[in-house]
Amino acid sequence: MQNWIYVCDKKDIDFEDLIRFDYNEKTFCIYNIKDGFYATDGMCTHEDVHLEDGLVTEDEIECPMHQGIFNIKTGAVIQDPPCDDLKTYDVKVDGEKIYININ
C-alpha cells in the first residue's frame, strides 16, 4: 500500500531548489527541477551531512561539505567522494499539494 505523506505546497519550493522534510526521525529532500518534483534521502551518503544547503543545478544536487554530486532523479553518485547512491522516493502533486511516498 502506498504511504503518501503531505510535504508542502508547490509554491513553497523555488525552481532549482529544495526543501528539507523530516518525518518519523528520517530526513528527506524534495526538489523542484525542470522535469517536476523529486525526493531523495536528505543526508549525504559520504559524511551524514544534510543536503538542504546543497546546490541544485538542473537535475543534480551538490553536497555542501565535500562537493559530492548526486543525480536527483535516480540518486546515483555523479562525482566523488560519495560511493553510495541516495535512496529516491516517489512524489505526486495533487493540485497545489506535494506528497512523498515514504515506503
C-alpha positions as CSV (number, residue, x, y, z in Angstrom):
1,M,0.0,0.0,0.0
2,Q,1.2,3.5,-0.8
3,N,2.0,5.7,2.2
4,W,1.6,9.2,0.8
5,I,2.6,12.0,3.3
6,Y,1.8,15.7,2.6
7,V,5.0,17.7,2.4
8,C,4.2,21.2,1.3
9,D,2.6,23.3,-1.4
10,K,4.2,23.7,-4.8
11,K,4.8,27.4,-4.2
12,D,7.0,26.5,-1.1
13,I,9.9,25.2,-3.3
14,D,11.6,27.6,-5.6
15,F,12.6,26.4,-9.1
16,E,16.0,24.6,-9.0
17,D,15.9,24.4,-5.2
18,L,14.9,22.0,-2.4
19,I,13.3,21.9,1.0
20,R,14.1,19.7,3.9
21,F,11.3,17.4,5.1
22,D,11.6,15.4,8.4
23,Y,9.2,12.6,9.2
24,N,9.4,9.8,11.8
25,E,13.1,10.5,12.7
26,K,14.1,10.4,9.0
27,T,15.0,13.3,6.8
28,F,14.3,13.9,3.1
29,C,14.9,16.5,0.4
30,I,12.1,17.5,-2.0
31,Y,13.4,19.2,-5.2
32,N,11.8,21.4,-7.8
33,I,13.5,20.9,-11.1
34,K,12.7,21.3,-14.8
35,D,11.0,17.9,-15.1
36,G,8.9,18.3,-11.9
37,F,9.3,17.4,-8.2
38,Y,11.5,14.7,-6.9
39,A,12.6,13.3,-3.5
40,T,15.7,11.7,-2.0
41,D,17.1,10.9,1.4
42,G,18.2,14.1,3.0
43,M,21.6,13.1,4.2
44,C,24.7,12.7,2.0
45,T,25.9,9.1,2.0
46,H,29.5,10.3,2.5
47,E,29.6,12.1,5.8
48,D,26.0,12.3,7.0
49,V,25.7,16.0,6.1
50,H,22.3,17.3,5.3
51,L,21.8,18.2,1.7
52,E,19.4,21.1,2.5
53,D,22.2,23.7,2.0
54,G,23.5,22.0,-1.2
55,L,23.4,23.5,-4.6
56,V,20.7,22.3,-7.1
57,T,21.7,22.7,-10.7
58,E,19.4,21.2,-13.4
59,D,18.9,17.6,-12.1
60,E,21.9,17.4,-9.7
61,I,22.4,18.1,-6.0
62,E,25.9,19.1,-4.8
63,C,26.7,18.3,-1.1
64,P,27.7,21.5,0.8
65,M,30.5,19.8,2.6
66,H,32.8,17.9,0.2
67,Q,31.1,18.8,-3.2
68,G,29.9,15.2,-3.9
69,I,27.2,15.3,-6.6
70,F,24.1,13.1,-7.0
71,N,21.5,12.8,-9.7
72,I,18.3,14.0,-8.2
73,K,16.1,11.7,-10.3
74,T,18.0,8.5,-9.8
75,G,20.0,9.1,-6.6
76,A,23.2,8.0,-8.4
77,V,26.6,9.3,-7.4
78,I,27.9,11.5,-10.2
79,Q,31.0,12.9,-8.5
80,D,33.1,11.6,-5.6
81,P,33.7,11.4,-2.7
82,P,30.3,9.6,-2.0
83,C,30.3,5.9,-3.0
84,D,26.7,5.1,-2.2
85,D,23.7,6.4,-4.1
86,L,20.9,8.3,-2.4
87,K,17.6,6.5,-2.0
88,T,14.8,8.1,-4.1
89,Y,11.1,8.3,-3.3
90,D,8.0,8.7,-5.4
91,V,6.4,12.2,-5.4
92,K,2.9,13.1,-6.5
93,V,1.4,16.5,-7.0
94,D,-2.3,16.9,-6.3
95,G,-3.4,20.4,-7.3
96,E,-1.0,22.6,-5.4
97,K,0.0,20.0,-2.8
98,I,3.1,17.8,-2.9
99,Y,3.2,14.4,-1.3
100,I,6.0,11.9,-0.8
101,N,5.7,8.1,-0.7
102,I,8.0,7.0,2.1
103,N,7.7,3.3,1.5
